[in-house]
Amino acid sequence: MPLTGIRVIDFGRYIAGPYCAALLADYGADVIRIEAPGGNDDRYTVPVADDGSGAMFLQMNRGKRCLTLKPGSPQGRDIVRRLVASADVVVANLPHDALVKLELDYDSVSAINPRIILATASAFGSQGPLARNVGFDAVGQAMSGAVHLTGTPDQPYRAQVNYVDFGTALHLAFGVMLALRERETTGKGQCVSGSLLGTALAFSNSLAIDHALNGIERQPIGNRSFSSGPTDIFRTRDGWIVTQIVGGGIFARWANLVGRAELVDDPLYASDILRGDNGAELSAIMQRWCIERTSADAIAELGAARVPAAPVLRPGEALAQPQVAAMEIVEPVDYPGTPAPAPVIRAPVDLSASPKAAAARAPCVGEHSDAILHELGYSDDAIAAFRADSII
C-alpha cells in the first residue's frame, strides 16, 4: 500500500484533523489516535454503540489505533516526545496557543524529529484579528458568502453536511502528501497548515470573482442557479427530483423533451447565464412537466434524453441504491455494541495499482494503549504506573 511504513499521530478533533488522518489510514498509514482517558467529546456525537461512540466517530476513525493520554502531564509529555520521535506525521487541528502549550507546535516537534510533518488546521489561520478565535464548519460557511446565497431572501440556510470541515481535511491530506514527497528530496519535514475560512473561501471563490468583476450583488434564489437553468428541485407526483441543465446541447434536449422546442432559439435563453437570469419561467415549465409524473418516470425520461437529473433521497435511502452497490464503496464494519455493522465509506478514490488497507473498525477507548506504549519502549511496570496515575 502507498503509505505502508508511515506513522501518523492523530491529535485531531471532530472532522478536519481526524478525517485527514483517516484518509491516510485508508492507504496503509499506521494512525494512532490520541484521546483523553475517558474518550474525547467527539467520540460521543450522535451515539450509535453501547459505549456511546457515535456515527461520526465510526467514520472519522476507521482503521486507527487508540492511545488514551493526558498529554499535558509531565509523564504525558514524555510519551508525546517518544511518539513524535517515532512518527512521520502529526495531525492536530488545535488553536496555535493550544499547540504551543502541549509542545505540538512545529518548532517543538521538529526539534525532536527534523523529519516530522505537522498538519494543523484552525478556524481562521495563525495571523490576523481572528487568529485566536475558535470556530466550526458553520462559521466558515457563513463567512464565505455561501450561507447568504442559500435559502430565500428571508431565511439563509447553512448546509447540513459539514463540507468546510471535510474540504479542510482533504486539503490537509493533499498537503501532507506534498510534504512527504518533498521530504524524499530534502530529508526534512515541514508544517502543513489549513483553515476553515480558507477552505470555505476557496470553495466559494467563483462567487467572489463574479462580484469583483461583474459588480453584481447576487441574492438567494432558492434551489435555482445563477448560471444555468432549469437547475432546480421539482415536486413530482410522489416525491422530488433535481435537474442541472448546463450547456446549450443539454438545454436543447431538455426543451424538446418537455415539448418546448421553441425555447432553444429564444434570445432570453441563449446562454447559460441568461438561462440563469431568466430561470424562474424555465423552472415553472419544468415543474408543470414533473408534477404529472412519478419521480421514477421523470428520471427515466430525463435519463433517456441524457439530461442530468436525480431523485432527492433521504439519508436512509442513499446507500440502498443499486448504483451504490455497483460502485462497491460501502464497507460494513462491525463495532462492539452496535445493532448492525456500520456502513462506512472510506476514501472514494481507487488507484489502479495500489489497494486500500483492509477495512477495519474505529478503536474503542484506549484499546491499543498498552501495545503502543510497548512499541515506544515502556515496560509493563511503567505502563501500570501510568494507568494508576490516570495518565492513560
C-alpha positions in Angstrom: 0.0 0.0 0.0 1.3 3.5 -0.8 1.6 4.6 2.9 2.8 1.4 4.5 5.5 2.3 7.0 4.2 5.8 7.6 3.2 6.5 11.2 0.7 9.3 11.9 -0.1 10.6 15.4 -3.6 12.0 15.4 -4.4 14.6 18.0 -7.4 15.7 15.8 -10.9 16.6 16.9 -14.2 16.2 15.2 -13.7 16.2 11.4 -10.9 18.4 9.9 -8.0 16.6 11.6 -9.4 13.1 12.1 -10.7 12.8 8.5 -7.3 13.8 7.2 -5.7 11.0 9.2 -8.4 8.5 8.2 -7.7 9.1 4.5 -4.0 8.3 5.3 -5.0 5.2 7.2 -7.1 4.0 4.2 -4.0 3.7 2.2 -1.8 1.9 4.8 -0.5 4.5 7.3 -0.3 3.4 10.9 -2.5 6.0 12.6 -2.5 6.4 16.3 -5.5 8.4 17.7 -4.8 10.2 20.9 -7.8 10.6 23.3 -8.4 11.7 26.9 -8.5 8.7 29.3 -12.3 8.8 29.2 -12.5 9.4 25.5 -12.8 12.8 23.7 -16.1 14.7 23.2 -16.1 14.0 19.5 -16.3 10.2 20.2 -19.8 10.6 21.6 -21.6 12.7 19.0 -24.8 11.0 17.8 -24.3 7.8 19.8 -24.8 4.5 17.9 -23.0 2.0 20.1 -23.4 0.7 23.6 -20.3 2.5 24.8 -21.7 5.8 23.5 -19.4 6.0 20.4 -21.1 8.0 17.7 -21.8 7.8 13.9 -19.2 10.5 13.1 -16.6 8.8 15.2 -17.0 5.5 13.4 -16.5 7.2 10.1 -13.6 9.5 11.1 -11.6 7.0 13.0 -11.8 3.8 11.0 -8.6 1.9 10.7 -6.8 3.7 13.6 -5.4 2.6 16.9 -6.2 4.4 20.1 -3.9 5.5 22.9 -5.5 7.3 25.8 -3.3 10.0 27.3 -3.1 13.2 29.3 -0.5 15.0 27.1 -0.1 18.0 29.3 1.1 16.0 32.3 4.9 15.5 32.9 4.6 11.8 32.1 2.3 12.5 29.2 4.8 15.0 27.7 7.5 12.3 27.8 5.1 9.9 25.9 4.3 12.6 23.4 8.1 13.1 22.8 8.6 9.4 22.1 5.5 9.4 19.8 6.8 12.3 17.8 10.3 10.8 17.6 8.7 7.6 16.1 6.4 9.3 13.7 6.3 10.8 10.2 3.2 12.9 10.6 1.4 14.7 13.5 -2.1 15.8 12.8 -3.5 18.4 15.2 -6.4 20.7 14.4 -6.0 22.8 17.5 -5.6 26.5 18.0 -2.0 27.7 17.9 -1.9 28.6 21.6 -3.0 25.0 22.4 -0.3 23.6 20.2 2.3 25.6 21.9 1.0 24.7 25.4 1.1 21.0 24.5 4.5 21.4 22.7 2.9 20.3 19.5 3.8 23.4 17.5 6.2 22.9 14.7 9.2 24.3 16.5 8.7 21.9 19.3 8.1 18.7 17.2 10.8 19.5 14.7 13.3 19.9 17.5 12.5 16.3 18.4 12.3 14.9 14.9 13.5 17.1 12.0 11.7 14.7 9.5 8.3 15.3 11.1 5.4 16.8 9.2 2.9 18.7 11.3 -0.5 19.0 9.7 -2.7 21.6 11.6 -5.9 23.3 10.9 -7.6 26.2 12.7 -10.8 28.2 12.2 -9.0 31.4 10.9 -5.3 30.7 10.4 -2.4 31.8 12.5 -2.4 35.5 11.7 -4.9 38.4 11.7 -7.5 39.8 14.1 -9.5 36.5 14.4 -6.5 34.1 14.6 -7.1 33.4 18.3 -10.9 32.7 17.8 -12.3 29.2 17.6 -14.9 28.1 15.2 -16.6 25.2 13.5 -17.8 24.4 10.0 -20.8 26.7 10.0 -18.6 29.7 10.8 -16.6 29.1 7.5 -19.9 28.6 5.6 -21.3 31.9 6.9 -18.2 34.0 6.4 -17.6 32.8 2.8 -20.8 34.2 1.4 -22.3 30.7 0.8 -24.9 30.9 3.5 -26.2 34.3 2.3 -26.8 32.8 -1.1 -28.5 29.7 0.2 -32.2 29.6 1.0 -34.5 32.6 0.5 -34.2 36.3 0.9 -36.0 36.0 4.3 -34.1 33.0 5.6 -30.5 32.0 4.8 -29.6 28.3 5.3 -26.4 26.6 6.1 -25.6 23.1 4.6 -26.3 20.2 7.0 -23.3 18.4 5.6 -20.1 19.8 7.0 -18.4 20.4 3.7 -16.0 23.0 5.0 -14.6 20.6 7.6 -14.3 17.8 5.0 -12.7 20.2 2.5 -10.2 21.3 5.0 -9.3 17.7 5.8 -8.9 17.0 2.1 -6.6 20.0 1.7 -4.5 18.8 4.7 -4.2 15.3 3.3 -3.1 16.8 0.0 -0.5 19.0 1.8 0.8 16.0 3.8 1.4 14.1 0.6 3.2 17.0 -0.9 5.3 17.3 2.2 6.1 13.6 2.2 7.2 13.9 -1.5 9.4 16.9 -0.7 11.0 15.1 2.3 12.2 12.4 -0.1 14.4 15.1 -1.6 15.4 17.3 1.4 15.2 14.8 4.2 13.3 17.4 6.3 9.7 17.8 7.3 7.6 20.9 7.4 4.4 22.4 8.7 1.2 22.0 6.6 -1.5 24.4 7.8 -5.0 25.0 6.7 -8.1 26.8 7.9 -11.8 26.5 7.8 -12.2 30.1 6.5 -9.6 29.5 3.8 -11.3 26.3 2.6 -14.8 28.0 2.6 -13.4 31.0 0.6 -11.7 28.7 -1.9 -14.9 26.7 -2.5 -17.0 29.8 -3.0 -14.3 31.8 -4.8 -16.2 32.0 -8.1 -19.0 33.9 -6.3 -16.5 36.4 -5.1 -14.9 36.7 -8.6 -18.3 37.3 -10.1 -19.0 40.1 -7.7 -15.5 41.6 -8.1 -15.5 41.7 -11.9 -19.2 42.0 -12.7 -20.3 44.1 -9.8 -23.5 42.1 -9.3 -24.8 41.7 -5.7 -26.4 38.2 -6.1 -29.4 37.4 -3.9 -30.6 34.0 -2.7 -33.0 32.3 -5.2 -33.8 29.1 -3.5 -32.7 26.0 -5.4 -32.3 27.7 -8.7 -28.9 28.5 -10.2 -27.4 31.9 -11.1 -25.6 30.5 -14.1 -27.9 27.8 -15.6 -31.5 26.7 -16.0 -33.7 25.0 -15.4 -31.4 24.0 -12.5 -33.8 23.4 -9.6 -35.6 21.0 -7.3 -39.1 19.9 -8.5 -42.0 18.2 -6.9 -43.3 15.0 -8.7 -46.4 13.0 -8.0 -44.7 11.1 -5.3 -41.5 13.0 -4.3 -38.9 15.4 -5.5 -36.2 15.4 -8.2 -33.3 17.7 -9.1 -32.1 18.8 -12.6 -29.0 20.6 -13.6 -29.2 21.9 -17.1 -25.8 23.2 -18.2 -24.8 23.9 -21.8 -26.7 24.5 -25.0 -26.8 20.9 -26.0 -28.4 19.7 -22.8 -30.8 22.7 -22.8 -31.9 21.8 -26.3 -32.5 18.1 -25.3 -34.5 19.3 -22.3 -36.6 21.7 -24.3 -37.5 19.0 -26.8 -38.3 16.6 -24.1 -40.8 18.9 -22.4 -42.4 19.9 -25.7 -41.0 23.4 -25.8 -38.5 23.3 -28.7 -39.1 27.0 -29.5 -37.1 27.9 -26.3 -33.9 26.8 -28.0 -34.0 29.9 -30.3 -35.5 32.3 -27.8 -32.9 35.1 -27.1 -34.0 35.1 -23.4 -32.4 31.7 -23.1 -29.4 32.0 -25.5 -26.7 31.2 -22.9 -26.3 29.5 -19.5 -26.1 32.9 -17.7 -29.2 34.1 -19.5 -31.0 30.9 -18.6 -30.0 31.5 -15.0 -31.1 35.2 -15.1 -34.5 34.1 -16.6 -34.7 30.8 -14.7 -38.0 31.3 -12.9 -40.0 30.7 -16.0 -37.9 27.7 -17.0 -38.4 26.2 -13.6 -42.2 26.8 -13.9 -42.2 24.9 -17.2 -40.3 22.1 -15.7 -42.5 22.0 -12.6 -45.6 21.5 -14.7 -43.9 18.7 -16.6 -42.7 17.0 -13.4 -46.0 17.1 -11.4 -47.7 14.8 -14.0 -45.1 12.1 -13.4 -43.7 9.9 -10.6 -40.1 10.5 -9.7 -39.1 7.2 -11.3 -40.9 8.0 -14.6 -39.4 11.5 -14.7 -35.9 10.2 -14.0 -36.3 7.5 -16.7 -37.4 10.0 -19.3 -34.7 12.6 -18.4 -32.1 9.9 -18.4 -33.1 8.6 -21.8 -32.8 12.1 -23.2 -29.4 12.4 -21.5 -30.5 15.3 -19.2 -28.8 15.3 -15.8 -31.3 14.5 -13.1 -31.6 12.6 -9.8 -34.1 11.8 -7.2 -34.0 13.7 -3.9 -33.3 10.8 -1.4 -33.5 10.5 2.3 -30.2 9.5 4.1 -31.7 6.1 4.7 -32.3 5.6 1.0 -29.0 6.8 -0.2 -26.9 3.7 0.4 -29.7 1.3 -0.8 -29.4 2.4 -4.4 -28.3 -0.2 -6.9 -25.7 2.2 -8.2 -24.1 2.5 -4.8 -23.9 -1.3 -4.6 -22.4 -1.5 -8.0 -19.7 1.1 -7.0 -18.7 -1.1 -4.1 -17.8 1.8 -1.9 -19.8 0.8 1.2 -17.8 -1.4 3.6 -19.8 -2.8 6.5 -17.7 -2.7 9.6 -18.5 -4.3 13.0 -18.1 -2.2 16.1 -18.7 -3.6 19.6 -22.3 -2.8 20.8 -23.8 -1.6 17.5 -27.0 -3.2 16.4 -25.6 -3.9 13.0 -22.4 -3.3 11.1 -21.7 0.3 10.3 -21.9 1.1 6.6 -18.6 3.0 6.4 -17.4 4.7 3.2 -13.7 5.2 3.0 -11.7 7.3 0.6 -13.9 7.3 -2.5 -10.9 7.1 -4.9 -9.3 4.0 -6.3 -5.7 3.5 -7.5 -5.4 1.0 -10.3 -2.2 -0.5 -8.9 -2.4 0.4 -5.2 -5.0 -1.2 -2.9 -6.5 0.3 0.2 -5.8 -1.2 3.5 -8.2 -3.9 4.7 -11.3 -2.3 6.2 -11.0 -2.0 10.0 -13.3 -0.5 12.6 -12.7 2.5 14.8 -11.0 1.8 18.1 -12.6 1.5 21.5 -11.3 3.9 24.1 -7.7 3.1 24.9 -7.9 -0.2 23.1 -4.3 -0.2 21.9 -2.7 1.8 24.7 -0.5 -1.0 26.1 0.6 -2.2 22.7 1.6 1.3 21.5 3.5 2.1 24.8 5.3 -1.2 24.5 6.4 -0.1 21.0 7.7 3.1 22.4 9.9 1.2 24.9 7.9 1.4 28.1 7.9 -1.6 30.4 4.8 -3.3 31.9 5.6 -1.7 35.3 5.8 1.8 33.7 2.5 1.3 31.9 0.8 0.1 35.1 2.1 3.2 36.8 0.7 5.4 34.1 -2.6 3.8 34.5 -2.6 4.1 38.3 -1.8 7.8 37.9 -4.6 8.2 35.3 -2.1 9.3 32.7 -3.5 6.8 30.3 
